[in-house]
Amino acid sequence: MNTQQTHQEDHTRRHLDAMCVNESAQAHPWYYNLKYMAVGIVFGIIFVKSEVISWFRIQEMFHLQSFHMYGIIGSAIMVGMLSIFLIKRFDIRTIHGEKVSIADKKFNKGQIYGGLLFGLGWGLTGACPGPLFAQIGIGATVVIITLLSAIAGTWVYGRFRDHLPH
């Protein structure tokens, strides 16, 4: 199997799991990615200040005692919807002029099972993938166990993905 064929199969497999699979042909020096680290740090600070990483806020949400988290999640959904609409409507490209392609996703029953597992884990641990790093960053080192569990779960999914309902 040649490299081109392997690359195409990898791209096809990733396309099943993601809404947006963009491949850049451009090569950049290592320090080029420091801006993404800076954005991640700012994002983490916003998570901390808005209490998105608070175990108590997450428990309030799951007990239907507060609108705080629903408001943040709803706002994020609206920003995402508007962003995708604008990208598609105006054929917006990357800063380097590369086309952004957003594939349509088809519903399948695996999304229900995955959502239930994700929600159960979120409710039990008080953490979802984004805030995990911010929680560790503020000193909640017990969350490292949740991070390792998330990594293990991702590996298990990747290992058995062909045998799961999609």
C-alpha positions as CSV (number, residue, x, y, z in Angstrom):
1,M,0.0,0.0,0.0
2,N,1.5,3.3,-1.0
3,T,1.7,6.4,1.1
4,Q,-1.0,8.3,-0.8
5,Q,-3.5,5.4,-0.4
6,T,-2.7,5.2,3.3
7,H,-3.2,9.0,3.7
8,Q,-6.5,8.8,1.8
9,E,-7.8,6.0,4.0
10,D,-6.8,7.9,7.2
11,H,-8.5,11.0,5.9
12,T,-11.7,9.0,5.1
13,R,-11.7,7.4,8.6
14,R,-11.3,10.8,10.3
15,H,-14.0,12.3,8.1
16,L,-16.5,9.8,9.7
17,D,-15.7,11.2,13.2
18,A,-15.4,14.9,12.5
19,M,-17.5,17.7,11.1
20,C,-14.5,19.4,9.6
21,V,-11.3,17.7,8.4
22,N,-9.0,20.2,6.9
23,E,-5.5,19.3,5.7
24,S,-3.0,22.1,5.3
25,A,-0.2,21.6,2.9
26,Q,1.8,24.4,4.5
27,A,4.7,23.7,6.8
28,H,5.5,26.1,9.7
29,P,8.3,26.3,12.3
30,W,7.5,24.9,15.7
31,Y,7.1,28.4,17.3
32,Y,4.3,29.1,14.9
33,N,1.9,27.1,17.2
34,L,2.7,29.2,20.3
35,K,-0.3,31.5,19.4
36,Y,-2.6,28.5,19.9
37,M,-1.1,27.9,23.3
38,A,-1.8,31.6,24.1
39,V,-5.4,31.2,23.0
40,G,-5.7,28.0,25.1
41,I,-4.4,29.8,28.2
42,V,-6.9,32.7,27.7
43,F,-9.7,30.1,27.1
44,G,-8.7,28.4,30.4
45,I,-8.8,31.7,32.2
46,I,-12.3,32.3,30.8
47,F,-13.4,28.8,32.0
48,V,-12.1,29.5,35.5
49,K,-13.6,33.0,35.8
50,S,-17.0,32.0,34.4
51,E,-17.0,28.9,36.7
52,V,-17.5,26.5,33.8
53,I,-15.0,24.2,35.5
54,S,-16.7,24.3,38.9
55,W,-17.9,20.9,40.0
56,F,-20.7,22.6,42.0
57,R,-21.9,24.5,38.9
58,I,-22.0,21.3,36.9
59,Q,-23.9,19.5,39.7
60,E,-26.4,22.4,39.8
61,M,-26.9,21.9,36.1
62,F,-27.6,18.2,36.3
63,H,-29.9,18.7,39.3
64,L,-31.8,21.4,37.3
65,Q,-31.1,24.0,40.0
66,S,-29.4,26.7,37.9
67,F,-29.5,28.2,34.4
68,H,-25.8,29.2,34.5
69,M,-24.3,26.2,32.6
70,Y,-27.3,26.0,30.2
71,G,-26.8,29.6,29.3
72,I,-23.1,29.1,28.6
73,I,-23.7,25.9,26.6
74,G,-26.6,27.5,24.7
75,S,-24.5,30.6,23.9
76,A,-21.7,28.3,22.6
77,I,-24.1,26.5,20.4
78,M,-25.5,29.7,18.9
79,V,-22.0,31.0,18.2
80,G,-21.0,27.7,16.6
81,M,-24.2,27.7,14.4
82,L,-23.6,31.3,13.4
83,S,-19.9,30.6,12.6
84,I,-20.7,27.6,10.4
85,F,-23.5,29.5,8.6
86,L,-21.1,32.4,7.9
87,I,-18.3,30.1,6.8
88,K,-20.6,28.3,4.3
89,R,-22.5,31.3,3.2
90,F,-19.5,33.5,2.4
91,D,-17.1,30.7,1.5
92,I,-14.7,32.0,4.2
93,R,-11.2,30.6,4.0
94,T,-8.4,30.2,6.4
95,I,-6.0,33.0,7.1
96,H,-3.7,31.4,4.5
97,G,-6.4,31.2,1.9
98,E,-7.2,27.5,2.2
99,K,-10.8,26.3,1.7
100,V,-12.7,25.1,4.8
101,S,-14.9,22.1,4.1
102,I,-17.6,21.2,6.6
103,A,-19.2,17.9,5.8
104,D,-22.8,17.1,6.6
105,K,-23.2,14.6,9.4
106,K,-25.8,11.8,9.4
107,F,-27.6,10.8,12.6
108,N,-26.9,7.3,13.9
109,K,-27.8,5.4,17.1
110,G,-24.2,5.4,18.3
111,Q,-24.6,9.2,19.0
112,I,-27.3,8.4,21.5
113,Y,-25.0,5.8,23.3
114,G,-22.0,8.1,23.2
115,G,-24.0,11.1,24.5
116,L,-25.4,9.0,27.4
117,L,-21.9,7.8,28.3
118,F,-20.5,11.3,28.0
119,G,-23.3,12.8,30.1
120,L,-22.9,10.0,32.7
121,G,-19.1,10.6,32.9
122,W,-19.6,14.4,33.0
123,G,-22.2,14.1,35.8
124,L,-20.0,11.7,37.9
125,T,-16.7,13.5,37.5
126,G,-17.9,17.1,37.1
127,A,-15.6,17.5,34.1
128,C,-15.7,17.3,30.3
129,P,-12.7,17.3,28.0
130,G,-12.3,21.1,27.6
131,P,-12.2,22.1,31.3
132,L,-10.1,19.1,32.4
133,F,-6.9,21.0,31.7
134,A,-8.1,24.1,33.4
135,Q,-9.1,22.1,36.4
136,I,-5.7,20.6,36.6
137,G,-4.2,24.0,36.0
138,I,-5.9,25.5,39.1
139,G,-4.6,22.7,41.3
140,A,-7.4,20.1,41.2
141,T,-4.8,17.4,40.6
142,V,-7.4,14.6,41.3
143,V,-8.8,15.5,37.8
144,I,-5.6,13.8,36.4
145,I,-7.4,10.5,37.0
146,T,-10.4,11.8,34.9
147,L,-8.0,12.9,32.2
148,L,-6.2,9.5,32.1
149,S,-9.7,7.8,32.0
150,A,-10.7,10.1,29.1
151,I,-7.5,9.2,27.2
152,A,-8.1,5.5,27.9
153,G,-11.7,5.7,26.8
154,T,-10.6,7.4,23.5
155,W,-8.1,4.6,22.9
156,V,-10.8,1.9,23.6
157,Y,-13.1,3.6,21.2
158,G,-10.4,3.8,18.5
159,R,-9.5,0.1,19.1
160,F,-13.1,-1.1,18.9
161,R,-14.7,1.5,16.6
162,D,-15.3,-0.9,13.8
163,H,-17.4,-3.1,16.0
164,L,-19.5,-0.3,17.5
165,P,-22.9,0.9,16.2
166,H,-22.4,3.8,13.8
